[in-house]
Amino acid sequence: MKVSRFTPSLMQHEDLEAIFVQRHQLAEDIVERISDSVLTPSPHHTLLIGPRGIGKTHLVSLVYHRIRKREALQNRLLIAWLREEEWGVTSFLDLLLRIFRALQENDGDFAKIQVKEGREGLIKRVESLYELSPDEAEQVGTELLKEIIGENSLLLLIENLDDIFSGLGKKGQKQLHAFLQENPCCTILATSQSLFDEVKKDKSLFYGFFHIDHLEDLTVEEAIQLLANIARVRGDRELESFIRQSRGRDRIQAVHHLAGGNHRVYVIFSEFLTRQSLDELVEPFMRMLDDLTPYYQARMASLSPQQRKIVEFLCDRRHGVPVKEIAQRCFLTHQTTSSQLKDLREKGYVISDAIGRESFYEMREPLMRFCLEVKKQRGEPIQLFVDFLRIWYTKEELLQRLGLTDDNLQYQQRLKPLPSDAVLEREYILYALQAMDNEDEDPRIAACLQEYENCFEKKDYVTALELAEKLVTIRGQAEDWLKRGLCLSNLQRYEEALVSCDKAIELDPNYALAWVLRGLVLDDLERYEEALVSYDKAIELDPSYAEAWRQRGLVLQKLERYEEALVSYEKAIELDPNSAPIWLNRGLVLEKLERYEEDLVSCYKAIELGYQDSSVFFTGAIAILGLNRWDEGIVALENAFQLFILDYEADADDAKLITHILFNSSNNVEIWRSRIKALIELYHKHQVISTLGQGLVKSVPTLMSEMVSDKAAQTWLEVWRELASDYPEFQIPLRLLDTAVRYKETKGNKRILFSLPIEERKLLEPLLGIADTSAVK
């Protein structure tokens, strides 16, 4: 099966359905509107808006076939599908004649027409119109069309409605409007490349008359689906396989840059997507441009002189240009330029991109630039193919073709070096490589980067993400994907962030920062082992990367591999001794290892370096308690609470560690009583006593050790009960502690746990090392 490039209406219905993408819901909506128009007295008229090649005819053809298959409409609907280019319509009479011709060409519908003279007589009546004056023919033709429709409904399929309206003129438009108003049995499905005055101006007859659907460009994923559908319908196994490869998807990204999301261009490119050498690409590429050039030349001819000047300038620039520069270079006023650009945007010639307060304009269809440029090159389109190669191949692939790639680098698909006699291809590749190194930077890039930094600094990650997306679209470098990933990470869209990190790494496998961000995202996803692999890769690429060592330590700490985490922090400090966060991290892991002297040194160093987060002061206070300098430690805790009472969210893990230290600090009941009393008073004073209760519960595993006697555990409970039972916040913690002690005393009798409500039992069980008690009777 051959997929039609320019006339989808000639394709079989099954093939149209097989390659259809993106607009499934829209197609169904249009079919329902038409059905409703036939089955009810309220007609619906639809106008599809989109540039040439966007898939308007494909959609109309598909709707035509679906309508044909609707049983409820079989004997109630006539369809007149006017030809795509009805250049001869200059009056309402001409339109009537085109409708009669379309009905005659559709044998199935022609057979439904019931007139007293029969089919042959009907044809003669249509022919007799040519013997009348225009006014008489118009009047007779109108009555004849009503007679033909009879009890049926008429669906008019009209492509390029803007051209039809232009030919009809004001008089013909009024006649058409009157006919449709007087005959609700008619419904229209039409297309146009852009909105036109007769339907968009609020004082026009047809304003609000049509349900208008703007057809969107294909996204990359939709384009991949389209190409996969085409490959499957054609039976092209090579293309099917290529699309599934990462290199194939990169090539589709290149096509996307060239096609601007245009359906037709993807159909054209599908024919040579898998070709590798320049010789294989030149002929089909030039044939494609030859096919498209007359169309683009006609589009240029339809513009005003000022608009042609602007389009020609944008074609030469090859990237987005601010309005000020366009006005200056075209010797137009800023107001005139803005007005003409607005009109060109509505007509589908240009697109605009707002970055900050400035708007950048560029050609909507890069292939239009290519086609116009071919005529300037006088048979030597070197710049054209330089641009093509820069988009079609990566820099690494071009280097491979010249045999200049480092063999140790791993690429997903290696290309064979050029043979020695490939002089022309070698010349093109050298031009392309030179252009990659020396190209003038698109001014949008600098604007995007500046605006991105401003938004990111303000923590406006949503806007920053939009700017990062623009950078990805404009140039798509590894650092642009990384910026995208960073925004997504801050927006807690971690899976999407991971995709961006992987893309950055795919573009630059030696990008250490990308590996670190990938590790951070995996950490947020609690995929710690994978995060560790990413940090190890970053360190392999850059052993002096202190932050990579620090993040490696943090993930090792979460994996409870404290000794290894300490080694990473020591290495990070060796590389960056003035980093307060690294010193704090070192202190925290030393705290886990109960090496309190070194822990305290690290905390003091972090504070000396200006670290003012509450965690460093609590960590230092805990270290002092761990050194059994209890009075000094209580003072340090008091200072921490006083300094950070507004910002500090009490941490139950800190309270857990404090109670653990307290239990192990002495077996003297009076010492316990004195210290517990001091803690209760301190936490109560700062209105966080519930946190101390949570910490007490979390420290239950300390009591479960075989080294702790039942008597010691019972005494510990009694002291807490004596000092804390008057506090409502301690009712549940004391009940859980009591149950834990009895569980210990009964050598793990699980029935003890059923004295607790289920929610409290489920809280205590993990602390006792119990996975589930549901089987206990």
Long-range contacts (C-beta under 8 A, 24 or more apart in sequence): 1-233, 1-234, 1-235, 2-234, 3-230, 3-233, 3-234, 3-267, 3-270, 4-267, 5-264, 5-267, 5-268, 5-291, 6-264, 6-291, 7-57, 7-84, 8-55, 8-57, 8-58, 8-61, 9-57, 9-60, 9-61, 9-64, 9-81, 9-84, 11-61, 13-61, 13-62, 13-65, 15-233, 16-58, 16-61, 16-62, 16-65, 17-62, 17-65, 18-229, 18-232, 18-233, 19-226, 19-229, 19-230, 19-233, 20-58, 20-62, 20-229, 21-218, 21-222, 21-225, 21-226, 21-229, 22-216, 22-218, 22-222, 22-226, 23-55, 23-59, 23-215, 26-59, 26-213, 27-59, 27-62, 27-63, 27-66, 30-59, 30-63, 30-189, 30-213, 31-63, 31-66, 31-67, 31-70, 33-187, 33-211, 34-63, 34-67, 34-155, 34-187, 34-189, 35-67, 35-70, 35-72, 35-73, 37-153, 37-155, 37-187, 38-73, 38-76, 38-77, 38-153, 38-155, 38-187, 39-72, 39-73, 39-76, 41-184, 42-184, 43-180, 43-184, 43-185, 43-186, 43-187, 44-187, 44-211, 45-180, 45-187, 45-188, 45-189, 45-190, 45-209, 45-210, 45-211, 46-188, 46-189, 46-190, 46-210, 46-211, 46-212, 46-213, 47-161, 47-188, 47-190, 47-191, 47-192, 47-199, 47-210, 47-211, 47-212, 47-213, 48-189, 48-190, 48-191, 48-192, 48-213, 48-215, 49-191, 49-192, 49-193, 49-194, 49-195, 49-212, 49-213, 49-214, 49-215, 50-191, 50-193, 50-214, 50-215, 50-348, 51-193, 51-194, 51-262, 51-348, 51-364, 51-365, 52-193, 52-264, 52-295, 52-299, 53-262, 53-263, 53-264, 53-265, 54-215, 54-217, 54-261, 54-262, 54-263, 54-264, 55-215, 55-263, 55-264, 56-159, 56-191, 56-215, 57-84, 57-159, 57-191, 58-263, 59-215, 60-157, 60-159, 60-189, 60-191, 63-189, 64-157, 67-155, 75-112, 76-151, 76-152, 76-153, 77-152, 77-153, 77-154, 77-155, 78-103, 78-109, 78-112, 78-113, 78-148, 78-149, 78-152, 78-153, 78-154, 78-155, 79-106, 79-109, 79-154, 79-155, 79-157, 80-106, 80-109, 80-154, 80-155, 80-156, 80-157, 81-106, 81-157, 82-156, 82-157, 82-158, 82-159, 82-164, 83-159, 84-159, 84-160, 85-160, 85-163, 86-160, 86-163, 86-164, 86-167, 87-163, 87-167, 88-167, 89-163, 89-164, 89-167, 89-168, 90-167, 90-168, 90-169, 90-172, 91-134, 91-138, 91-167, 91-168, 91-169, 91-171, 91-172, 92-138, 92-168, 92-171, 92-172, 92-175, 92-176, 92-179, 93-129, 93-134, 93-137, 93-138, 93-141, 94-167, 95-164, 95-168, 95-172, 95-176, 96-138, 96-141, 96-142, 96-145, 97-126, 97-129, 97-141, 99-145, 99-154, 99-156, 100-126, 100-141, 100-144, 100-145, 100-148, 103-148, 112-152, 113-148, 113-150, 114-150, 115-147, 115-148, 122-148, 138-175, 142-179, 146-183, 149-183, 149-185, 149-186, 152-185, 153-185, 153-186, 153-187, 154-185, 154-186, 154-187, 155-186, 155-187, 155-188, 155-189, 156-186, 156-187, 156-188, 156-189, 156-190, 157-189, 157-190, 158-188, 158-189, 158-190, 158-191, 159-190, 159-191, 160-191, 160-192, 160-193, 161-190, 161-191, 161-192, 161-196, 162-192, 162-193, 162-194, 162-196, 162-198, 165-196, 165-198, 165-206, 166-196, 173-198, 173-205, 173-206, 174-205, 177-205, 177-206, 177-209, 193-347, 193-348, 194-346, 194-347, 194-348, 195-346, 216-261, 217-260, 217-261, 217-262, 218-256, 218-259, 218-261, 218-262, 218-263, 218-266, 219-261, 220-252, 220-253, 220-256, 223-252, 223-255, 223-256, 223-259, 223-261, 223-266, 224-249, 224-252, 226-263, 226-266, 227-252, 227-266, 227-270, 227-273, 230-266, 230-267, 230-270, 231-270, 238-274, 239-270, 239-273, 239-274, 242-273, 242-274, 245-412, 245-413, 246-412, 246-506, 247-412, 247-413, 248-273, 248-274, 250-394, 251-392, 253-476, 254-391, 254-392, 254-393, 257-366, 257-391, 258-366, 258-367, 258-370, 258-388, 258-391, 259-366, 259-367, 260-364, 260-365, 260-366, 260-367, 262-365, 262-367, 265-367, 276-415, 277-425, 278-385, 278-389, 278-424, 278-425, 278-428, 278-429, 279-425, 281-388, 281-392, 282-385, 285-388, 286-374, 289-367, 289-370, 289-371, 289-374, 292-367, 292-371, 293-371, 293-374, 293-375, 296-367, 296-368, 296-371, 296-372, 297-371, 297-372, 299-349, 299-368, 300-372, 303-344, 303-349, 304-340, 306-330, 306-332, 306-336, 306-340, 307-340, 307-343, 307-344, 307-349, 310-337, 310-340, 310-341, 310-344, 310-350, 311-344, 311-349, 311-350, 311-363, 312-372, 314-350, 314-361, 314-362, 314-363, 314-369, 315-363, 315-368, 315-369, 315-372, 315-373, 317-362, 318-369, 318-387, 319-362, 319-442, 319-443, 319-444, 319-474, 320-353, 320-360, 320-361, 320-362, 320-442, 320-443, 320-444, 320-474, 321-360, 321-361, 321-362, 321-443, 322-358, 322-359, 322-360, 322-361, 322-443, 323-358, 323-359, 323-361, 325-443, 326-361, 353-444, 353-470, 355-444, 355-447, 355-448, 355-451, 355-467, 355-470, 356-447, 356-450, 356-451, 358-447, 360-443, 360-444, 360-447, 382-428, 382-431, 385-428, 386-428, 386-431, 386-432, 386-435, 387-435, 389-428, 389-429, 389-431, 389-432, 390-432, 390-435, 390-436, 393-432, 395-433, 395-436, 398-429, 398-432, 398-433, 399-433, 401-425, 401-429, 402-426, 402-429, 402-430, 402-433, 409-509, 410-509, 442-474, 442-475, 444-470, 444-474, 445-471, 445-474, 445-475, 448-474, 452-483, 456-486, 456-487, 459-490, 461-487, 461-490, 461-491, 462-491, 465-491, 476-507, 477-507, 478-503, 478-504, 478-505, 478-507, 478-508, 478-511, 478-514, 479-504, 479-511, 481-507, 481-514, 482-511, 482-513, 482-514, 482-517, 485-514, 485-517, 485-521, 486-517, 489-517, 489-520, 489-521, 489-524, 492-524, 494-521, 494-524, 494-525, 495-525, 497-521, 498-522, 498-525, 510-541, 511-541, 512-538, 512-541, 512-542, 512-545, 512-548, 513-538, 515-541, 515-548, 516-545, 516-547, 516-548, 516-551, 519-548, 519-551, 519-552, 519-555, 520-551, 523-551, 523-554, 523-555, 523-558, 528-555, 528-558, 528-559, 529-559, 531-555, 532-556, 532-559, 544-575, 545-575, 546-572, 546-575, 546-576, 546-579, 546-582, 547-572, 549-575, 550-579, 550-581, 550-582, 550-585, 553-585, 553-589, 554-585, 557-585, 557-588, 557-589, 557-592, 562-589, 562-592, 562-593, 563-593, 565-589, 566-590, 566-593, 578-609, 579-609, 580-605, 580-606, 580-607, 580-609, 580-610, 580-611, 580-616, 581-606, 581-611, 583-609, 583-611, 584-611, 584-613, 584-615, 584-616, 584-619, 587-616, 587-619, 587-620, 587-623, 588-615, 588-619, 591-619, 591-622, 591-623, 591-626, 591-657, 594-626, 596-622, 596-623, 596-624, 596-626, 596-627, 597-623, 597-627, 599-623, 599-626, 600-624, 600-627, 614-640, 614-643, 614-644, 614-647, 614-648, 617-643, 617-644, 618-648, 618-651, 618-654, 622-654, 622-657, 622-658, 622-661, 625-658, 625-661, 625-662, 625-665, 626-661, 628-665, 630-665, 630-675, 634-678, 634-679, 634-682, 637-682, 638-682, 641-682, 641-685, 641-686, 645-686, 650-683, 650-686, 650-688, 650-691, 651-691, 652-691, 652-694, 652-695, 652-698, 653-695, 653-698, 654-695, 655-683, 655-691, 655-692, 655-694, 655-695, 655-696, 655-698, 656-694, 656-695, 656-696, 656-698, 656-699, 657-695, 658-695, 659-692, 659-695, 659-696, 659-699, 659-702, 660-699, 660-702, 663-699, 663-702, 663-703, 663-716, 664-702, 667-712, 669-715, 669-719, 672-715, 672-716, 672-719, 673-719, 673-722, 673-723, 676-719, 676-720, 676-723, 676-724, 677-723, 680-723, 680-724, 680-727, 684-727, 689-727, 689-729, 689-730, 690-729, 693-724, 693-727, 693-729, 693-730, 693-732, 693-733, 694-733, 696-720, 696-730, 696-733, 696-737, 697-733, 697-736, 697-737, 697-763, 697-764, 697-767, 698-767, 700-736, 700-737, 700-740, 700-764, 700-767, 700-768, 701-767, 701-768, 701-769, 703-740, 703-741, 703-744, 704-740, 704-744, 704-767, 704-768, 704-769, 710-741, 710-744, 710-745, 713-741, 713-744, 713-745, 714-741, 714-745, 716-741, 717-741, 732-760, 735-760, 736-760, 736-763, 736-764, 739-764, 740-764, 740-767, 740-768, 743-768, 750-776, 751-776
